[in-house]
Amino acid sequence: MLVAFSGGPDSTALSQILLSLREIIGFEMALFHLNHGLRGEEARRDENFCISWAKDKGVPIFVERQDVMSEKAAQRLSLEEAARVVRYQVMREVAQVWGANKIALGHTMDDQGETVLLNVFRGTGLRGLQGMKFKEDIFIRPLLAVRREEILEFLEEEGIPFVEDSSNQDVSFLRNRLRNLIPVLEKEFNPQLISALFRLSLNVQKEEASEPEVTVPIEKKGVLSRVPLSYFKDVSPSELLKLVRFFIKEARGNLWDISRGQIEEVAHLLEKGKGEIPLPGKFKVFIRDGYLWASPGSFFLADVPIWSFPLQLPGENFFPDLGIAIRGNWKGEERRKKTLQFVDWDFEKCCPPFQIRNFQNGDRIWQGGKEIKVKELFSRQGIVREWRKLIPFVCDREKILWIPGLALDERIRVRENSKQILVVSISWL
């Protein structure tokens, strides 16, 4: 079991309880701490506390550091959403590497009440009223029926130290503003508001569990998933939403951070019969060749049969026929917020002049310490044959440097001794 451990009261209490249960039940346990790179010295303090706490308890700990601000810009998310996306993504990766089959989270009844109320304010459907579940996929929430005040009492009685996150007092975050509102609602309307919201979530979960789940047959193409558009025709609007929700859940693995509004956008996409919708977590859904597709990451498709164009780097390059723009700026001069993807190159390892072109038989790229056939890369990633000549390749006079969304030639990766670093980005026009 991997335990999400911030060092705050909830995760500290959960970790201590699970340590005690481990002695009785017997299971392997490790802690996971993520430094989001947002709070400077305080974040380093929390990281050191967690490492020290784990060492004192004799339990292994995985510590990761991530640049959430970059993720926020790249995915155009709020800071809260970006932090959550990164956190869950990295937790899954660590759990997979370590071999954990459960990830324990420290959410409490207060968190559940806040989540349900936030969803109400956003105009949620029944799914949003369910809030969080005790068990969902690989994640479990053992403290979901426990009030926050009970957690604090337990820690005080046991003399267990923890750290406080000052960002929990920052009212620029929506959830923190809601926490300030809840005491007012409790005073004016219901002193047991949190308990009432918790019961509401359980009641809706029971009702939804009794409803038969609609399904569509999903075909896997490597990392891609697809369903023929015919399965979404001649269904009621409510059934269409259920089909879309099922498709996204199966293709993505979960519905974390997927709102009802985004489900409705995909349903509208199906009604139009064309287009694409980006979803949180570097995921997108799009229509092409009579199918609804789902793809992790974003690779670019250009509707031109055979093509090759010169590329000026550093510099700005616009290709109206392809519908894309490619920019190259020296490190420190780049503007990443307006781009969909970017990579750093060791410019001294490149051989100008540059060009952008599509796939040619026999193409190879350097990956895993050797040259591999691009055709093999396409097969692994599930890129169907019809698309292979639609994907842009950025090349110099000797080799393929970058296939956006798929691969970067390892020989031009930036290293500690790299002197000239070029930031290359691609975006839609």
C-alpha positions as CSV (number, residue, x, y, z in Angstrom):
1,M,0.0,0.0,0.0
2,L,1.3,3.4,-1.0
3,V,0.1,6.2,1.4
4,A,-0.1,9.8,0.2
5,F,1.8,11.7,2.9
6,S,1.9,15.5,2.9
7,G,2.9,15.8,6.6
8,G,-0.4,17.6,7.3
9,P,-2.8,16.4,10.1
10,D,-5.0,14.1,7.9
11,S,-2.2,12.2,6.1
12,T,-0.1,12.0,9.3
13,A,-3.0,10.4,11.2
14,L,-3.8,8.1,8.4
15,S,-0.1,7.0,8.2
16,Q,0.1,6.4,11.9
17,I,-3.2,4.3,11.9
18,L,-2.0,2.2,9.0
19,L,1.3,1.6,10.6
20,S,-0.5,0.2,13.7
21,L,-2.8,-1.9,11.5
22,R,0.2,-3.2,9.6
23,E,1.5,-4.9,12.8
24,I,-1.9,-6.6,13.2
25,I,-2.9,-7.5,9.6
26,G,0.5,-7.6,7.9
27,F,1.0,-5.7,4.6
28,E,3.7,-3.8,2.9
29,M,3.5,-0.1,3.2
30,A,5.4,2.9,1.8
31,L,4.8,6.7,2.0
32,F,4.7,9.1,-1.0
33,H,5.4,12.8,-0.7
34,L,5.1,15.3,-3.6
35,N,6.9,18.7,-3.5
36,H,4.8,20.8,-5.9
37,G,7.4,23.4,-6.2
38,L,5.0,26.1,-5.1
39,R,5.8,27.2,-1.5
40,G,9.6,27.6,-1.5
41,E,11.1,27.2,1.9
42,E,7.9,25.9,3.5
43,A,7.7,23.2,0.9
44,R,11.3,22.1,1.7
45,R,10.4,22.1,5.4
46,D,7.4,19.8,4.7
47,E,9.6,17.5,2.6
48,N,12.2,17.3,5.3
49,F,9.6,16.6,7.9
50,C,8.1,13.8,5.9
51,I,11.5,12.2,5.3
52,S,12.4,12.5,9.0
53,W,9.0,11.1,10.1
54,A,9.4,8.1,7.7
55,K,12.9,7.4,9.0
56,D,11.8,7.5,12.6
57,K,9.0,5.1,11.9
58,G,11.1,2.8,9.8
59,V,8.9,3.0,6.7
60,P,10.2,3.6,3.1
61,I,9.2,6.9,1.5
62,F,9.2,8.1,-2.1
63,V,9.7,11.8,-2.6
64,E,9.0,13.5,-5.9
65,R,9.4,17.1,-7.0
66,Q,7.3,18.5,-9.8
67,D,6.9,21.9,-11.5
68,V,3.1,22.4,-11.2
69,M,3.2,25.9,-12.6
70,S,4.5,24.6,-15.9
71,E,1.7,22.0,-15.9
72,K,-0.8,24.8,-15.2
73,A,0.4,26.8,-18.2
74,A,0.7,23.8,-20.5
75,Q,-2.8,22.4,-19.7
76,R,-4.5,25.8,-19.1
77,L,-5.8,24.6,-15.7
78,S,-6.3,26.4,-12.5
79,L,-3.4,26.0,-10.0
80,E,-5.6,23.7,-7.8
81,E,-6.6,21.5,-10.8
82,A,-3.0,21.4,-12.1
83,A,-1.7,20.3,-8.7
84,R,-4.3,17.6,-8.4
85,V,-3.6,16.3,-11.9
86,V,0.1,16.1,-11.3
87,R,-0.3,14.6,-7.9
88,Y,-2.6,11.7,-9.0
89,Q,-0.5,11.1,-12.1
90,V,2.8,10.8,-10.2
91,M,1.2,8.7,-7.5
92,R,0.0,6.2,-10.1
93,E,3.5,6.1,-11.6
94,V,5.2,5.5,-8.2
95,A,2.6,2.8,-7.3
96,Q,3.2,1.0,-10.5
97,V,7.0,1.1,-10.2
98,W,6.9,0.0,-6.5
99,G,4.2,-2.6,-7.2
100,A,1.5,-1.2,-4.9
101,N,-2.1,-2.3,-5.5
102,K,-3.6,0.3,-3.3
103,I,-3.0,4.1,-2.8
104,A,-4.4,5.4,0.5
105,L,-5.6,9.0,0.7
106,G,-6.3,11.0,3.8
107,H,-9.6,12.6,2.7
108,T,-12.1,13.1,5.6
109,M,-15.8,13.7,6.0
110,D,-15.1,17.5,5.9
111,D,-13.4,17.1,2.5
112,Q,-16.4,15.1,1.3
113,G,-18.8,17.8,2.4
114,E,-16.7,20.5,0.7
115,T,-16.4,18.5,-2.5
116,V,-20.2,17.9,-2.8
117,L,-21.0,21.6,-2.0
118,L,-18.4,22.8,-4.6
119,N,-20.0,20.5,-7.1
120,V,-23.5,21.9,-6.3
121,F,-22.2,25.4,-6.9
122,R,-20.8,24.3,-10.2
123,G,-24.2,22.9,-11.3
124,T,-23.3,19.3,-11.1
125,G,-25.4,16.3,-12.1
126,L,-26.0,13.2,-9.9
127,R,-22.4,12.0,-10.5
128,G,-21.1,15.1,-8.8
129,L,-23.4,14.6,-5.8
130,Q,-21.7,11.3,-5.2
131,G,-18.5,13.1,-4.2
132,M,-15.6,10.9,-3.4
133,K,-15.9,7.1,-2.8
134,F,-14.3,5.0,-0.1
135,K,-12.8,2.9,-2.9
136,E,-12.3,4.0,-6.4
137,D,-10.1,2.2,-8.8
138,I,-6.7,1.8,-7.0
139,F,-7.5,4.6,-4.5
140,I,-8.9,4.1,-1.0
141,R,-10.0,6.6,1.6
142,P,-10.1,5.0,5.0
143,L,-10.9,8.3,6.9
144,L,-13.8,9.4,4.7
145,A,-16.3,8.9,7.5
146,V,-14.1,10.7,10.1
147,R,-14.5,14.4,11.0
148,R,-11.4,16.7,10.8
149,E,-11.8,17.6,14.5
150,E,-11.6,13.9,15.4
151,I,-8.3,13.7,13.5
152,L,-6.8,16.7,15.4
153,E,-8.0,15.2,18.8
154,F,-6.3,11.9,17.9
155,L,-3.0,13.6,17.0
156,E,-3.0,15.7,20.2
157,E,-3.8,12.7,22.5
158,E,-1.1,10.6,20.9
159,G,1.4,13.5,20.8
160,I,2.0,13.0,17.1
161,P,3.6,16.0,15.3
162,F,2.5,17.3,11.9
163,V,3.0,20.4,9.7
164,E,0.5,23.0,8.6
165,D,0.3,24.1,5.0
166,S,-0.1,27.9,4.9
167,S,-1.7,27.8,1.5
168,N,-4.8,26.3,3.2
169,Q,-5.4,29.9,4.5
170,D,-5.1,31.5,1.0
171,V,-8.6,32.6,0.0
172,S,-7.6,33.0,-3.6
173,F,-8.3,29.2,-3.7
174,L,-11.9,28.4,-4.2
175,R,-12.0,25.5,-1.7
176,N,-10.5,27.7,1.0
177,R,-13.2,30.3,0.5
178,L,-15.8,27.6,0.8
179,R,-14.3,26.5,4.1
180,N,-14.8,30.0,5.4
181,L,-18.4,29.9,4.2
182,I,-19.3,26.6,5.8
183,P,-19.4,27.8,9.4
184,V,-21.9,30.5,8.3
185,L,-24.1,28.0,6.6
186,E,-23.9,25.8,9.7
187,K,-25.0,28.6,11.9
188,E,-27.8,29.9,9.7
189,F,-29.2,26.7,8.2
190,N,-27.9,23.4,9.6
191,P,-25.3,22.8,12.4
192,Q,-24.8,19.3,11.0
193,L,-24.2,20.4,7.4
194,I,-21.1,18.3,6.8
195,S,-22.8,15.2,8.1
196,A,-25.9,15.9,5.9
197,L,-23.8,16.4,2.8
198,F,-21.9,13.2,3.6
199,R,-25.2,11.2,3.9
200,L,-26.4,12.8,0.6
201,S,-23.2,11.5,-1.1
202,L,-23.8,8.0,0.2
203,N,-27.4,8.0,-0.8
204,V,-26.6,9.1,-4.4
205,Q,-23.8,6.5,-4.6
206,K,-26.3,3.8,-3.6
207,E,-28.8,5.0,-6.2
208,E,-26.3,5.2,-9.0
209,A,-24.9,1.8,-8.2
210,S,-28.3,0.3,-8.7
211,E,-28.6,1.8,-12.2
212,P,-27.4,-0.5,-15.0
213,E,-24.3,0.8,-16.6
214,V,-24.4,1.5,-20.4
215,T,-21.4,0.4,-22.4
216,V,-19.9,0.7,-25.8
217,P,-17.4,-1.7,-27.4
218,I,-14.0,-0.1,-27.2
219,E,-11.2,-1.1,-29.6
220,K,-7.6,-0.5,-28.4
221,K,-5.0,0.6,-30.8
222,G,-1.8,0.8,-28.7
223,V,-2.3,3.8,-26.4
224,L,-5.3,4.9,-28.4
225,S,-9.0,3.9,-27.9
226,R,-11.8,4.2,-30.4
227,V,-15.5,3.4,-30.9
228,P,-17.4,3.6,-34.2
229,L,-19.6,6.7,-34.3
230,S,-22.6,4.4,-35.1
231,Y,-22.8,3.4,-31.5
232,F,-23.7,7.0,-30.5
233,K,-26.5,7.5,-33.0
234,D,-30.2,7.2,-32.2
235,V,-29.8,7.4,-28.5
236,S,-31.5,9.8,-26.0
237,P,-29.5,12.8,-24.8
238,S,-29.2,11.3,-21.3
239,E,-28.0,8.0,-22.7
240,L,-25.5,9.7,-24.9
241,L,-24.0,11.4,-21.8
242,K,-23.7,8.0,-20.1
243,L,-22.1,6.5,-23.2
244,V,-19.6,9.3,-23.4
245,R,-18.8,9.0,-19.7
246,F,-18.2,5.3,-20.0
247,F,-15.9,5.8,-23.0
248,I,-13.8,8.4,-21.3
249,K,-13.5,6.4,-18.1
250,E,-12.5,3.2,-20.0
251,A,-10.1,5.0,-22.3
252,R,-8.5,7.3,-19.6
253,G,-8.7,4.8,-16.7
254,N,-10.7,7.2,-14.5
255,L,-12.9,10.3,-14.4
256,W,-10.7,12.4,-12.2
257,D,-11.2,16.1,-12.9
258,I,-13.7,15.4,-15.7
259,S,-16.7,17.7,-15.3
260,R,-20.2,17.3,-16.5
261,G,-19.6,20.2,-18.8
262,Q,-16.7,18.4,-20.5
263,I,-18.9,15.3,-20.9
264,E,-21.5,17.5,-22.6
265,E,-18.8,19.1,-24.8
266,V,-17.9,15.6,-26.1
267,A,-21.6,14.8,-26.6
268,H,-21.9,18.0,-28.7
269,L,-18.8,16.9,-30.6
270,L,-20.6,13.7,-31.5
271,E,-23.7,15.6,-32.6
272,K,-21.5,17.8,-35.0
273,G,-19.6,14.8,-36.2
274,K,-16.2,16.5,-36.2
275,G,-13.6,18.3,-34.0
276,E,-11.7,17.5,-30.9
277,I,-11.9,18.3,-27.1
278,P,-8.9,18.5,-24.8
279,L,-9.4,17.0,-21.4
280,P,-7.4,17.3,-18.1
281,G,-4.2,15.2,-17.8
282,K,-2.8,15.6,-21.3
283,F,-5.8,13.7,-22.8
284,K,-8.0,14.5,-25.7
285,V,-11.0,13.1,-27.5
286,F,-11.6,13.6,-31.2
287,I,-13.4,12.4,-34.3
288,R,-11.7,11.0,-37.3
289,D,-12.4,8.4,-40.0
290,G,-15.8,7.4,-38.6
291,Y,-14.6,6.8,-35.1
292,L,-14.6,8.6,-31.7
293,W,-10.9,8.4,-30.6
294,A,-9.3,9.0,-27.2
295,S,-5.6,9.7,-26.9
296,P,-3.2,10.3,-24.0
297,G,-0.9,13.2,-25.0
298,S,-1.3,15.3,-28.1
299,F,0.3,14.5,-31.4
300,F,-0.4,16.7,-34.4
301,L,-2.0,15.6,-37.6
302,A,-1.6,17.7,-40.8
303,D,-4.0,17.0,-43.7
304,V,-1.4,17.2,-46.6
305,P,-0.4,13.9,-48.4
306,I,3.3,14.4,-49.0
307,W,5.2,17.5,-47.9
308,S,8.4,19.1,-46.8
309,F,9.1,22.7,-45.8
310,P,12.2,24.6,-44.7
311,L,12.4,25.5,-41.0
312,Q,14.2,28.5,-39.6
313,L,15.4,27.9,-36.0
314,P,15.7,30.0,-34.0
315,G,12.8,31.9,-35.4
316,E,9.0,31.7,-36.0
317,N,7.6,29.5,-38.7
318,F,4.0,29.4,-39.8
319,F,2.5,26.7,-42.0
320,P,-1.1,27.6,-43.1
321,D,-1.5,24.5,-45.2
322,L,-0.7,22.3,-42.2
323,G,-2.5,24.6,-39.6
324,I,0.5,24.7,-37.3
325,A,3.3,27.0,-36.1
326,I,6.8,26.1,-34.9
327,R,8.9,28.5,-32.9
328,G,12.4,28.3,-31.6
329,N,13.8,30.6,-29.0
330,W,17.0,30.5,-26.9
331,K,16.5,29.3,-23.3
332,G,15.3,32.2,-21.2
333,E,13.6,34.0,-24.1
334,E,10.8,31.5,-24.8
335,R,7.1,32.1,-24.2
336,R,5.6,28.8,-23.3
337,K,2.1,29.7,-22.2
338,K,0.7,30.0,-25.7
339,T,2.1,26.7,-26.9
340,L,0.7,23.2,-26.7
341,Q,4.0,21.4,-26.6
342,F,7.6,22.3,-26.2
343,V,11.0,20.6,-25.9
344,D,14.5,21.7,-25.1
345,W,17.3,20.9,-27.5
346,D,21.1,20.9,-27.2
347,F,21.6,23.1,-30.3
348,E,25.2,22.1,-30.7
349,K,24.1,18.5,-31.3
350,C,22.0,19.6,-34.3
351,C,23.1,19.9,-37.9
352,P,21.2,22.8,-39.6
353,P,19.5,23.5,-42.0
354,F,16.2,22.4,-40.5
355,Q,13.0,21.2,-42.2
356,I,9.6,19.9,-41.3
357,R,8.3,16.9,-43.3
358,N,6.2,13.8,-43.0
359,F,7.0,10.2,-42.6
360,Q,9.1,8.3,-45.2
361,N,9.7,4.6,-45.4
362,G,12.9,3.6,-43.6
363,D,12.8,6.6,-41.1
364,R,14.6,6.0,-37.9
365,I,15.0,7.9,-34.6
366,W,17.5,7.5,-31.7
367,Q,15.7,6.0,-28.7
368,G,16.9,3.8,-25.8
369,G,20.5,4.1,-26.8
370,K,20.0,2.9,-30.4
371,E,18.3,3.8,-33.6
372,I,14.8,2.3,-34.0
373,K,12.5,2.3,-36.9
374,V,9.8,5.0,-36.7
375,K,7.4,2.4,-38.0
376,E,8.0,0.3,-34.8
377,L,7.4,3.4,-32.7
378,F,4.1,4.0,-34.5
379,S,3.1,0.4,-33.9
380,R,3.8,0.6,-30.2
381,Q,1.9,3.9,-29.8
382,G,-1.1,2.6,-31.8
383,I,-0.8,5.1,-34.7
384,V,-2.9,3.6,-37.4
385,R,-1.4,3.3,-40.9
386,E,-3.7,5.9,-42.4
387,W,-2.3,8.6,-40.0
388,R,1.4,7.9,-40.3
389,K,2.0,10.4,-43.1
390,L,-0.1,13.1,-41.4
391,I,2.3,13.5,-38.4
392,P,4.9,16.3,-38.8
393,F,8.6,15.4,-38.2
394,V,11.1,18.1,-37.3
395,C,14.5,17.2,-38.8
396,D,18.0,18.6,-39.5
397,R,20.0,17.6,-42.6
398,E,21.0,14.3,-41.0
399,K,18.3,13.0,-38.8
400,I,14.8,13.2,-37.3
401,L,15.0,15.4,-34.2
402,W,11.5,15.5,-32.9
403,I,8.1,13.9,-33.5
404,P,5.8,16.1,-31.5
405,G,3.9,14.2,-28.9
406,L,5.8,10.9,-29.6
407,A,9.6,11.1,-29.5
408,L,12.7,13.3,-29.2
409,D,16.1,12.1,-30.5
410,E,18.0,11.3,-27.3
411,R,21.2,12.7,-28.8
412,I,19.9,16.3,-28.6
413,R,18.5,16.1,-25.1
414,V,19.8,18.8,-22.8
415,R,22.5,17.7,-20.3
416,E,24.4,19.4,-17.6
417,N,27.2,20.5,-20.0
418,S,24.8,21.8,-22.7
419,K,25.8,25.4,-23.5
420,Q,23.3,26.4,-26.3
421,I,19.8,25.4,-25.4
422,L,17.0,26.0,-27.9
423,V,13.4,25.8,-26.8
424,V,11.2,24.5,-29.7
425,S,7.4,24.6,-29.6
426,I,4.5,23.6,-31.7
427,S,1.0,25.0,-31.7
428,W,-2.1,25.2,-33.8
429,L,-2.6,28.3,-35.9
